[in-house]
């Protein structure tokens, strides 16, 4: 009996060994690691730009996706409950219209081409989808617009939706929107490329955030917060008190509301970088002369972007403002 058991055990080990060695020899006939769906080279001009962005930066940019394909991410599906403020007929998403999408893609490609290539390649905004819908509800934007940045882009940079951005209003009936597009592209890129969540090697913005230390809304006492919100805007006309905001050291109300010396400092600096890029120096100079905190944060922003992103913001501003959107 022992001999029979020994033979059976030996046969068992031989079978297992054969199975393992056989598995080791198995390999898939084709393994695809590229974007989904695949990005072709043309035939349209817009599609050729998408292909160029893919080949040069490994960006996955689409303007022809709709429905579930438009919501696809590398980790699943974009959760549409965050778009609760949109009209119900927004979904399923429709792809961007051809002519408007082509104009936007030309601008996007030109923006990236100006920046240092390595800075663009290492940006986390990998998947970008152009859609026809306006991703902001106009009434909501008008009501909260005093602190929501004016982008028509939703740049997801949290853990679940890493590097997904939707460019809205790609609608031929609306057409080209140079100011909105330029502002949106700058702010979405700058706030993402300087995020400490993704780029641990970037130096902290300690000196920058200290300029407005104690002046961020979250760092005020409850009474101070109430007074600041009462004075921040006219609640009947929704007119923003820009003088108050700039005296506190902000060029946009969003970082005043959302950032602090300990969190989201990059959001604050991104509004400065975008402000520089999208407004001529002669228009900004009067503000810089009148508001010392703004001037301090402006100078620190220039220094930070030059040292860490190899980008001269003032030179870029001249280029960006003079660039015509076709």
N, C-alpha and C positions, 0 to 999 in steps of 0.2 A: 504493500500500500504506500509506504513511504516513497518507494521508487516512482510509483505512478503520480503521486502528488508532486514530486520533484520535477518530473517531466512536464506536468501541466503548468507548474510555476514557470519553468524555463520557456515553454511555448508562449505563456502570457507576456513575459518580459520581451521576448522576441517580437511579438505582435505590437506591443507598445512602442518598442524601439523603432520598428518599421514605420508605424504611424507617425511618430515624431519626425523621423528623418524625411518621410514623404511630405509632411506639412511644411518642413523647412524649404523644400524645393518648390512649393507653391508660390506663385506671384501673380498679381493681377496683370491682365493683358494691357490695361490702360489705366493710368492713375492721373486724374485731372486736379490740378491745384490752382487753377486760375479763377477769375471772377465768374459769378453766376448771375445772369446768363453771360456767356462768352461775349467779348467785345470785338466786333468785326471792324475792319478797315474800310469804312464806307458802306454803301455807295454815296450817301449824302455828305455834304460838307460838314454838317453838324456831327454826323457819326465819325467822320475822319478825325475831328477834334477830340472826340471821346477816346478814339484809338490812340491818338498821340499822347494824351494825358495818361493813358494806361501804360504805354510803352516807356515813357520817360520817367513817370513818378509812381507807377503802380497804383494810380487812382482809378477807381471804378465808377465812372460817371455815365449816367443814363438819362435819356430824354424820351424814350419810347416805352417805358414800363407803365403798367396800369394794374389796378386791383391788388391782389396778393403779391404779385411780382414786385410791385413798387414798394411794398411794405417789408419785403424780405431783408433780413440782416444776416451777419455772419453767425449770430447766436440765436436765431429764430425769427420772430416777426415783431415789427414795431407795434407797440401797444397804442391803439387809437383812442383809448380812454383819456389820454392827456390832451386830446383835441376836443374836449367836451364843449368848448365855446363855439365850435364851427357849426354851420347849418348841416342838417342831416343829409342833404344831397351831396355833400362833399365827398362821401365815400360811396362806392369804390373810387379811388383816385384815378384821374385821367392823365395820360402822358402830356408833356408839354407840347405846344404847337411848334411846328417846324421852324418858321421864320424867327419867331421870338427866341426860341431855344438856341438857334444858331448865333444870334446876336449876343446872347448872354454867354454862351460858351466861348466865343471869340474874346470877350472881355475877361472871362475867367482864365483862359489860357495866357493872355497877355499879362495879367496880374502875376501868375506863377512864374512866368518867364523873366520878370524883372527881379524877382527875389533870388537869393543864393540857392542853387539847386539842392544842396544838401538840406537846407532848412525846409524846403518844400517836401522833399522825399521823406523826411522824418516827421511830417505832420500827421496827426491822427485822423484827419478828415479823409478817410479812404473811400467811403462809398457815398456818392452824391447823386441825388435823384431829382430831376426837374419835373415838376408837375403843374398842371393847369390851374388847380385850385388856389385861391388866396388862403394861405395858411393862418392868416390873422383875420378874425372877425372885425369888420370896420368899426362897428359900434363899440366893441370892447376895447379896441386900440385907441379910439378917441377918448374913452373914459379913463383908461389906465395909461395912456400914451405918455403921460408926464414922467413915468419912470421906466416903462418897458422900452428897451432900445428899439429903434425903428428898423429892425431887420425883417425882411420877408423870408427869412431862412430860419429853420429850426435846427440848430446844431447840437445833436445829442452827444454829450461827453460824460455820461455817467456810466456806471459799471455794466449795466445791462445793455446799453445801446452805444457801444464805443465807436466813435468816429462816423456816425451816420448823420447826413445833413440833407434836408429837403429844401429845394429852391422853388418857391411858389410864384404864382401869377405869371407863369410862362404861357401867356394867352395872347394870340395875335390881335384880338379886339382891344387889348390894353396896349400892347406893343412895348417898345423900348422905354425903360425907366432909368436913365443914366444915374441920377443922384441916389435913388434907392439901391440900385444894383451895386454901385461903388461903395456905398456905406456898408451894405450887407456883406459883401465879399471881404472887406477889410476887417470888420468887427468879428465875423465868424472865424476867420483865420487867426487873427491876433489873440483872441480870447482862448482859442483851443491850443495854439502853438506855445503859449506861455502858461499852460495849466500845469500846476505842480503835481496833479494827480497822475499825469502821464510822463512828465519830464522831471525826474528826480534830480537830474544834474543841474537844473537851472538854480541860480542863487535866489534866495528868498528876497522878497521886496520889502525888507524891514525899513530901510531908510525912506522909501517911497510912502509906505502906509503910515509911518510915524508923522508925516506932514499933517495928516488929518486925524491924528490920534485924539480920541474923545469926541470927535465931530461926526463919526459914523452914527447913524441912528441907533443901532444896537448897543452902542457904548454910552448913550445918554441915559440919564435918569428917566423915570416914567413921566414926570412933569415936563422935563426938557423935550422928550419925544412928542408929547401932546402939543407943546408950543411950536416945535419945529414943523410938525405936520399941518398945524393950523396956518403957519406962515409960509409954508412951502408953495402953496398954490391957492388961487382964488377958486373956492369950491363951487361957485356958481358958473364961472366961465371956463374953469379948468386951465386958466393961464398960469404958467409956472413962474415962480419967483426966482429968476435966474441970478439976480444980485445976491440973494441969500445963499443960493447953492454955491456960487463961485467964492463967496466969502468963506465958506466952509472948506473950499478946496476941491470942488467937483465941477466937471464940465458936462456931466449927465447925472440925472437923479437916480438912475438904476444902482450904481455902486454905493451911493449914499444910503439907499434903502437896504441893500443886500450884502454889502461887504463889511469888513472890519479890519483892524490891524492884525487879526489872527486868521482870517479866512477870506477867500475870494479876492485877495489883493490883485490878482492878475485881471479880474473883471474890471477893476477900477483903472488899472493901467491900460487895458485894451481900449477903453473909451477915450483915453487920452491919445493913444496912437491913432485911432480912427479919426478923432477930432483934428489931429495934425494933418493926416493924409487927405482929408476931405474938405479942408478949409484953407484958403490962401493965407500966408503969413501976415500979409497986410491987414487982413480982417481979424486975425488972432492977436496981433501986436497990441492993440488997444486994451484987450482983455488982460494980456500978460503984464502990461504996465499998471493996470488998476487993481489986480488981485494977486498979491504976493504968494499965497498958497498955491494958486493955479500955476504961477510961474515956476515955483519950486518943483512941483510934480511934473510939469512940462519938461524941464531940464533933466530930471531924473529919468523920464521916459526916453528921451533922446539918447541918453547915455546907456541905458539898459539895452535898448534895441540894437545899438551900434556894437556893443560889447558881446552880446549873447546871440543875436540873430544876424549880425553882420549887415544891418540895414540902416542906412542913413534916412531917417523919416522925412526930413525936410527936402532932401533931393527926391525922394519917392513922391512926396506931395506935389511937387512941381510937375513931375511926369504924370501922375494919376489925374490931376485936375485938368491938364491939357489934353488928355487922351480922349478922343472922340469915340463914342459908342456907335458902331455902324448898324 
